């Protein structure tokens, strides 16, 4: 091959075809074997080698590579080992460098951990030796080719239509909504679906570690992504830096992919200065999320706990708690309102459950059956009234 000029995919396939014809002379290769060899060679040169077939499979949601010989996948909620293997450590490392270079990231022995993404938006985490003891570790969280809408979530049983419309109305009215849940509970997917209700005439700014959100209906959208430091002297750009910059960009709404550290300070300050915001975070319950937010705030600013709680209570309006149940289904488990008050006796933030999922039974296939019950009416109605919107009354 002449490496002094670019070779497009079509020309590469032509060269592979010629090579296969020469290789197959005198050999009894069937058409299916030739096509398989053609695909494998092309994937090895231009794509992700043995991983490409897994990445292209729409039913696979997670790919875990533990060195060259151990590849595990999650498919339809079940985890199992795949028979595919990399031919060498060098080949796996080549694929890793190919992935990180396409999203302007760097990973090597000096900086062995990095987050990246694939061209289709899949999230990638990479850990190299000497940190990883059993070889290069590659974890890919694959997202659907087309964004999952609220209608699809209803179809999957993640929530019901009345609750979906309730949340859509809150988004349109400009409530600050925080989505919490454990690992794999579908927080990013739900945030993306909920973002479909953002009015089209707003200016939206998305801020993420790795660009995953797919808000396509808003024409005036700015997408920003963090950057790690590298050996060439580039300074890191953090979530905090991007939030501060976004406040000078005349945003109507700021959507932060995930809050996991001291950027919580800037998010809450934005919420408390009239900037409508939505974000996600890791926690097993809504109350646990409040405790985590307190901790994250204190990581970035040393304030009395009472002042921190006041910032959280006045900034966040709604917490949507997601969960992954034992039947592997993902559901909205609870929708809570932060009333803005602090309890006098305990000093804790007052939180009130609006909707809660109640399990009633399981069917013959072990699938959980339940219903969402309204336990309280929304108390803070000022944003609804300002937007000229109303919620369905449940007569509680």
N, C-alpha and C positions, 0 to 999 in steps of 0.2 A: 504494500500500500504506500502511496505517496502522501506523507503526512504534512507536506508543505501547502496543501490546499484542503479546503473543507469538502467533505463527502456527505451528501445528504442521504436520508434514509432510503430513498428509491435506488440510488446508485449502490448503496451498501447491500441492499437485497439482491441486486443484479450480480454483484461480485460473489455473494454467498451462493447464489444459484449456479454460477459457473463453477465455483469450487466444489459444490455437491455433485455436479455432473461429472467432473473429472475424478472425484473420489469414488463415485459409484460405478465407474467402468469396470466391468468384469465381476462386479458384486451384484448379488440378487437382492437389491433393495426395493421394497414396495413403495408406492406413492405415499402412503401414510407415513412410512419411516422417513422418506425424504422431506415431507412437510414438517414433521416433528423436528428433524435435524435443522431445517431452515429456521424454524421459530427459536430453537434453543441457541443457535449461533447468533441470531440477531439480538435476542435478549441479552446474551452474554456480552456483546460488543456495545450495544446502544441503550440497553435498558438495565434492569436490576437483576440480571442473571436468573437464578432459580426463584428469586422472590417475585419476579414480575407476574407469574401466573397467580400467585397468592394475592398480590395487590390488585389484580384485575378481577378477582372473584368477589362479586357484590355481597355474598353471604358471609364472608370473613370480616370480622370486626377488629381482630387483634392478631398481630404477628410477632412472635418472640424468638429471636435468634440468640442462642446461648453458645457461642463458638461456632465452628464450622459444621459440626455433626449433630447438633441438637436444635431443631426448629419446631416450635409449638405454635398452634393457631387456635383461635377461638372462633367457632362457627356455630351460629344459631344458639348461642349461649353456652355451648359445651367446649371444653378445652381438651385438645388431644395433640399427640406428637405426629408430625408430618414426616413422610419418608424422604423428602428432599434433603440434599446436603450440598455444601459448597466444596468445590474440588480442592481448595487450599485456603490457608489463612490469608495469603496475599490477595486472592480473589475477593474475599469478604472485605478486606481493608480497602480494596479498590472501589467496591460498591459504596462503602461508607464515605470515602472521599468524594465520590461522584455526587452523593446526596447532599453533603454539607456545602460543597462548592457552588451548587445551584441556588442556594439561599444565602450566600455570602457569609457562611460560618466557617470556623476553623476548629479541627479536632486533631490532636496529636498526643505524644507522650507527655509533653509539657502542660497541655490543657486537655485532659483525657475525657472530659464530660461535656456534652453539648446537646441542646435541643434544636431540632430543625423541622423541616416539613418537606413533603413530596410535592410534585407539581399538581397532583389532584387534591391537595389540601390536607392529606393525612399527616398526623402528628408523629414525630420521630424523636426518640431519645437514644443517645449513643454513649456507651462507656467503654473505654479502651484499657488494655493493660498499661501500666502495672496495677491500676485500680481494680480492673476486672481480672480475676485469677484464672478463669476458664476460657480465656480468649475474648475477642471483641463481642460486645453485647449490643444488640440492635433490637429496639422495641418500636413497633409501628402500630399506632391507633388509627384504624382506617375509618373514615367517615363515608356516608352514602354519596354516590355520584351526584345526586340531586338533593338539595336541602330537604330535611324532614319538616313538613309544615305542621301547624296545629291540627289540621284536619287528619293528617296521618297519625299524629299522637292520639287523637280521639279514637281512630280506627284500631290502633294497637292496644287501647284500653289504659293509656297512661293517665287520662282524665276524661271527664264527661263534657258534653257540649255546653251545659249551663255554666260550669266552672271555667271553661275555656273563654266563653263570652265575658264572664265576670273579669277575668284577668286582662282580656283585650281592652275592655273599657278602662281599666286602671292604667294601662299603658298609654292609651290615647289621652287620658286626662293628665298625664305627666307625673304620676306617682313614682317615687324612687323605689325600685324593686331590686331585692337581693335574692339570688337563687342559691340555695345551699344543698349539699348532699354529699354522700360518700363517693369514693372512687368508682367510676363506671356507672354512676346513677343517671347519667345523661344531662348534666348541667349545661354544657356547651350547646348540645342539641336543643334543649328547651329554651335557652336564651336566644338562639337563632330563630326558633319558631315564634317566640314571643315578640321578637323584633319586627316581625312582619306587620304588627299592628301600629308601628310608629307611623305617624302621618307623613305622606309623601313630600309635603312642602317644607319639612324641617331640614336643618343642616345637622348631620349626624357625624360624629367622630368615633371611630372604633380604635381601641388600644389593646394590644395583645402581645404576649411573649412570642407566640407563633400564630400567624394570621390563619384563623380557622372560620371565623364568622362569614356568612354569605348573605349579606343584606343587599338584595338586588333591586328592590322596588323604589329605593330612595335615590334620586339623581344627584343630590348635593351631599355626597358622602366622602369622608376623608378616612383612609385606612392607614394606621401606623403600627409599627412592629419594633420591638426592642432589638438592641444589638449588643453582642458581647465584645469585650476587649480582645484584641489579637496581637500577634507578635510584630505586626507592622506598625504598631503604635496607635491604632484606632482606640479611642476611648469608649467605654461601655455607655450605652443609652438605656436607661432603666424605665420601668413603668412610671416611676415618680417623675422623671424628666418629661415623659410624654404627656402625663396629665397636666403638669405645669404649663407646658407649651400649648396644649389644647385649649386652655382657658383664654388664651389670647387669639384664638382662631374663630371667635364668634359662634360657639356651638349652641345649638338648641338642645342637643342631647348627646351625652357621652356614654358610650357602651364599653365597659372594661371587661375583657375576656375572663380574667380571674384575679382575685386579690389574695396574696399569700404572704405579704410582708409589710414593711413600713409604708408602702404606697397607700395603705389604708388611711393614713393621715390625709393625704391629698384628695383621695376619693371623698371622704367625709366633709372636708372643707369645701369641695366643689358642690356637694349636695346641700350644704348649709348656706351657700351663697347664691342659691337660685338656679343652679345648673342641674337639669334633670339627668339622672344617671341610672344605669343598670349594670349589674355585675354578678359574679358567682364566687363561691368559696367552698372549701371542704369542711364539712361538719356532719355529725350523725343526727342531730336534732336542731331545731331552730334555736333553742336556748343555748346549746353548745356553740352555735354560730355566734351568738352574742358574746360569749366568753372568749372565743377566738378573735373576734374583732377588737375586743378590749386589749388582748395581748398584742395583736399586730399594731394597734395604734401606739401602745407604749414602746414598741420596738423603734418607732420613728420620732416620738416626742415624749418628753418626761413631763407629764401633767398629773394632778391628783386624779384618782380613779373616778371620783364623782364628776369631774369635768369631762373625762373621757366618755363616761356613760351618757352625759348630757349631749355630747356631740353625736353619738350613735343614735340616741332616742329621737333627736330632732332632725337628723339627716335621713335615715332610712324609714320609709313608710311601710313597706310590705316585705316579708320574708316568705319565699316559696320553698318548702322543704321537699326534696325528691329522695327516692330510695329505690333500691333494687331488692326485690323480695325473694323468698326461697325458691319460687318457681322461675327465677331469672327474669321476671318481668320488671319493668321500670315504671314507677307511678309517682304522681304527686301525692305525697302523704299528708301534707298539712300546708295551709295558707294562713299566715299570722299577720296581725297588724301591730306595729309599734305605735302606741298612743301618744308618745312624746312625753310621757310622765315618768317620774322615778318614784318607786314605792318608798313611802316614808319609813316603814319598819325595817326593811332589809337594805334599802339603798340600791336595789336592782332595777333594771329597766322593766317597765310594765309591758308585757306582751300578751296579746289576746288572740286566741284561735278563732279564725273566721270559718274555715272549712277543714275537715279532717276525713281521711279515708278510713273506713271501718270494714275490716274483713268479716264476712258472714259465713263463708263456706269454701270448700274446694270441690272441683268437679272430678270426674273419673280419671282425667289425665293429670291430676295434681295441680291444675291451674287455680290460682286464688280468685275467688269471687267476692266482691264487696261493693260498697257504695260511698259516695262523698256526701257528708252531712254538713249543713250549715249550722254552726254552733253560736255565732254572734253576728250581728250586723256591723258593717264598717262604721266606725265612729267619726273619723276625720273626713268630712265631706267637702271641705273648702275647695280643693283642687277639682273635684267633680263639678261643683257649682260654677267655678270660674271657666271651665271648659264647656259648660252647658250640657253635661251628660248626666245620666241617671243609671243606677244599678237596679237590678231586679230585687224586689223586697221579698224576704222569706218569712216575714211576719213573726220574728222571734222577739 
